[in-house]
């Protein structure tokens, strides 16, 4: 909440709308793409640059960007990120897009907090930081 989220077009289409309380930036190669409440960029670096500038809602922070899918954007983001926040959910879900494994020689766990949803679903929020090489 309160930050820019970046996602690919297919991920956006699976959600179908801009999420409230966030700045939604969709990465697409189609320069004519538009959707109410969203901005678009042609690449992940362009989306990150856009997220770092003030947007339509001045209450949205510009200091952090959250990449929320899909798999290709995850791979691109991991290559340049210094920090990765992962929500691990105890649930087997069928799907064709997956978050890549983080190389433990390049990433260290800084914190892990365990939670349970109101519906009883267990999940953990794990904060990783890039290891200096």
C-alpha positions in Angstrom: 0.0 0.0 0.0 1.1 3.5 -0.7 3.8 2.6 -3.2 4.1 2.0 -7.0 3.6 -1.6 -8.2 4.9 -2.7 -11.5 3.5 -5.7 -13.4 3.5 -7.2 -16.8 0.4 -6.8 -19.0 -0.6 -10.5 -18.6 -0.4 -10.2 -14.9 -2.5 -7.0 -15.0 -5.1 -8.7 -17.2 -5.4 -11.6 -14.7 -6.2 -8.9 -12.0 -8.3 -6.8 -14.4 -8.1 -3.5 -12.6 -5.8 -1.0 -10.9 -5.4 -1.8 -7.2 -6.5 0.8 -4.7 -4.0 2.6 -2.6 -1.2 2.0 -5.0 0.3 3.4 -8.2 -0.2 0.8 -10.9 2.4 0.7 -13.7 2.0 -1.9 -16.4 4.9 -3.0 -18.6 3.8 -3.6 -22.2 5.4 -3.4 -25.6 2.2 -1.9 -27.0 2.6 2.0 -26.9 -1.2 2.4 -27.3 -2.2 0.3 -24.3 -4.2 2.1 -21.6 -6.5 1.3 -18.8 -8.2 3.5 -16.3 -6.1 4.2 -13.2 -2.9 2.8 -14.7 0.2 4.1 -16.3 2.3 2.1 -18.7 6.0 1.7 -19.6 7.8 -0.1 -22.3 10.3 -1.9 -20.1 11.2 -2.6 -16.4 13.9 0.2 -16.3 11.4 2.7 -17.8 8.7 1.6 -15.2 11.2 2.0 -12.3 12.2 5.4 -13.6 8.5 6.4 -13.9 7.8 5.1 -10.3 10.6 7.3 -9.0 8.9 10.4 -10.2 5.8 11.9 -8.6 2.6 10.6 -10.1 -1.1 11.5 -10.2 -1.5 10.8 -6.4 1.1 12.8 -4.4 0.6 10.5 -1.4 2.2 7.5 -3.2 5.8 7.1 -2.2 8.6 7.3 -4.9 11.4 5.7 -2.8 10.5 2.0 -3.4 9.0 0.0 -6.2 7.3 -3.4 -5.9 7.4 -5.8 -8.8 4.4 -8.0 -8.5 4.7 -10.2 -11.6 5.0 -12.0 -13.9 7.9 -14.3 -14.2 9.8 -12.4 -16.8 9.7 -9.2 -14.8 10.7 -11.1 -11.7 13.8 -12.4 -13.4 14.7 -8.9 -14.7 14.1 -7.3 -11.3 16.2 -9.8 -9.4 19.1 -9.1 -11.7 19.2 -5.4 -10.6 17.5 -5.4 -7.1 19.4 -4.9 -3.9 16.4 -6.1 -1.8 13.7 -8.7 -2.4 10.6 -9.1 -0.3 8.9 -12.4 -0.9 5.5 -13.6 0.5 5.7 -17.4 0.8 2.2 -18.9 1.0 1.6 -22.5 2.3 -0.6 -23.5 -0.6 0.0 -25.5 -3.8 -1.4 -23.5 -6.7 -1.4 -24.6 -10.3 0.0 -22.0 -12.7 2.5 -21.4 -15.4 4.4 -18.4 -14.0 6.8 -18.9 -11.0 9.1 -16.7 -8.9 12.6 -17.8 -9.6 14.8 -19.4 -6.9 17.1 -16.9 -5.2 20.8 -18.0 -5.3 21.8 -18.3 -1.6 25.4 -17.3 -2.6 24.0 -13.9 -3.8 21.1 -13.4 -1.4 20.8 -13.6 2.4 17.7 -13.7 4.6 17.5 -10.6 6.8 14.2 -11.4 8.4 11.3 -13.8 8.2 7.9 -13.2 9.9 5.3 -15.9 10.1 1.6 -15.1 9.8 -1.8 -16.7 9.5 -4.7 -15.1 7.5 -8.1 -14.7 9.0 -9.1 -17.7 6.9 -6.3 -19.8 8.5 -3.8 -19.7 5.6 -0.2 -19.7 6.8 2.3 -17.4 5.1 5.6 -15.8 5.7 7.1 -12.5 4.6 10.8 -12.9 3.9 13.2 -10.0 3.4 16.3 -10.8 1.4 19.3 -8.6 0.7 21.9 -8.9 -2.0 25.3 -10.2 -0.7 28.1 -7.8 -1.6 30.4 -9.5 -4.2 
